[in-house]
Structures are given as structure tokens and as C-alpha cells.
Amino acid sequence: MTSLGADGLTLAEIVSSREAFWDDRFSAFLLEALPTSTRSILDVGCGIGTAAMRLLPLRADLSYAGVDIDAHRIAAAEAAVLERGLSERARFFVGNAAELSAEDASTDAVLCSMTLQHLRDPLTALREARRVLSPDGVLLAVEPDNLASRWYFDGPLDDLDDAMGALRRAARAARTPADSAIGPRVASLALEAGFSSAACVPYAVGALRRRTFADLAGDVRRIVAVLTRMAGSTDPSREVLVRLEALDRIHRDRDGFGGQIAVVFRTLAR
């Protein structure tokens, strides 16, 4: 059986997930929040090193350190930056967000990208982030509200979204106290962790592109399979598939502009 990470995803699923939303626009959204004086980034929950591969080519003055609890993902990250010629500016460590091995005041920025949503105790992780930041350093966290995700095909798909919402809520409840909708809470958590200021900006990831409904339905089924596994129950997913089949009868063989749009929240704290 393929092993699952702490986020409930396989290595292949985390690769697919990052490819689905991390484009040049998202990279720019992150980099515009960093002070120009930033020279070092510690990426907490770095996974397969996507941040290193996407951000380092855009900022030649940055050095990067990534930490993740999953040794398999760290190995994948090391191989990826080596292949792209970025290994001189990127290093990786196996470690826990709640107990970082970095020294006090040792980095200019701490990045948490889709990481806090998987933690049972995000407040402790934010306190650790504050500890390792330099006096003028910043926390840059980008976290989702996965309950706000919607599907479109030449317009809203309300029936599908209603059923998907129930499945997402079931998956969220099953992973409590981790919170897949933590995005809008991070700014308040940062203040509770001891940061003196925090600002929060919403951002939509995803795009609508020309495609067949069958192609879109394939994407829905893949996400349903992941959420069903996380929820530990098939009941909510049956309702999704019933509604998807009804939509397929309406849109079969049609081309349209479709896709999934999700909302993430960028928190910048000092």
C-alpha cells in the first residue's frame, strides 16, 4: 500500500496538488509580501520543496532551508533542487514544526504554505516560527479555507458543490483538531503566538479553462477519492457521485469553461 503523509496524501497526490495551484501568479503573490531585505527563508512543512523550486529562480539573493516531518518528501525535494541546479542555495532537514532545530533569531522569513491546516497544534508551530525569526523577520503563511472551494462549468454547479461541501465537512471533522479551514484564523493565531502585528489577504487559486465535462468530472472523482479516505466514510461521497452523474447526463460531450476555484489566505505577521 502507498504510504500516506501526515496530511493524509500520498507523494503522488502532493505532487499533483502543488502542480494544480502553484503557478507564476501564486509565486508573485508570495514574493510581493516579503520585505526586500529578506535573504533567508525557512520553509516549515516544505513537502517536496515546491517553494524552493518556484521562488529561488525569481530571487537570486535568497537562500532557502526546508523542514518536513516526512523523510520521503525531503528526499524528493533534494532530488528536485539538484536536478534544477538550485542545490547550492537550498538545504533540507527532517524535523517537526513544533520543535525546530534552527537557532533563535536565525532566519529572515518563515514560510508556512498549506502546512498549518494539517497540524494538531498550530499555535505551538507559530511560536516556534517567532522564536527562529530575526528581530525584523516576518512570518508568511498561506493557508486555505477548504470549505470555500467551488466547481464551475460555464457557471456554478450548485448541486455538486452542496454535496462536495458535505464531504469536505466530514473530512474536516475526521481530522480534528487539525483544521482544513484554518486560513482565516491564522492572523489571530499569530497574534496569540506573540507576533505584534498581522495582516490577512484572501486569494483565489485555480482557473477556468476550456475542457470537456468528462475531463472536469475526472478531476472531481480524484478529489472525492482523497476526501473520502480522509473522512473515513463513503456516505457523503455517494451523494457527490450521484449528482455528478446527473450533471454528466446534462453536459455530456459538451465543451465549456470549467474548473475548481479555492480560497487561500495570506497572513503576514511581524
C-alpha positions, 0 to 999 in steps of 0.5 A: 500500500502507498504510504500516506503523509501526515496530511493524509496524501500520498507523494503522488497526490502532493505532487499533483496538488502543488502542480494544480495551484502553484503557478507564476501568479501564486509565486508573485503573490508570495514574493510581493509580501516579503520585505526586500531585505529578506535573504533567508527563508525557512520553509516549515512543512516544505513537502517536496520543496515546491517553494524552493523550486518556484521562488529561488529562480525569481530571487537570486539573493535568497537562500532557502532551508526546508523542514518536513516531518516526512523523510520521503518528501525531503528526499524528493525535494533534494532530488528536485533542487539538484536536478534544477541546479538550485542545490547550492542555495537550498538545504533540507532537514527532517524535523517537526514544526513544533520543535525546530532545530534552527537557532533563535533569531536565525532566519529572515522569513518563515514560510508556512504554505498549506502546512498549518491546516494539517497540524494538531497544534498550530499555535505551538508551530507559530511560536516556534516560527517567532522564536527562529525569526530575526528581530525584523523577520516576518512570518508568511503563511498561506493557508486555505479555507477548504470549505470555500472551494467551488466547481464551475462549468460555464457557471456554478454547479450548485448541486455538486458543490452542496454535496462536495461541501458535505464531504469536505465537512466530514473530512474536516471533522475526521481530522480534528483538531487539525483544521482544513479551514484554518486560513482565516484564523491564522492572523489571530493565531499569530497574534496569540503566538506573540507576533505584534502585528498581522495582516490577512489577504484572501486569494483565489487559486485555480482557473477556468479553462476550456475542457470537456465535462468528462475531463472536469468530472475526472478531476472531481472523482480524484478529489472525492477519492482523497476526501473520502479516505480522509473522512473515513466514510463513503456516505457523503461521497455517494451523494457527490457521485450521484449528482455528478452523474446527473450533471454528466447526463446534462453536459455530456460531450459538451465543451465549456469553461470549467474548473475548481476555484479555492480560497487561500489566505495570506497572513503576514505577521511581524 
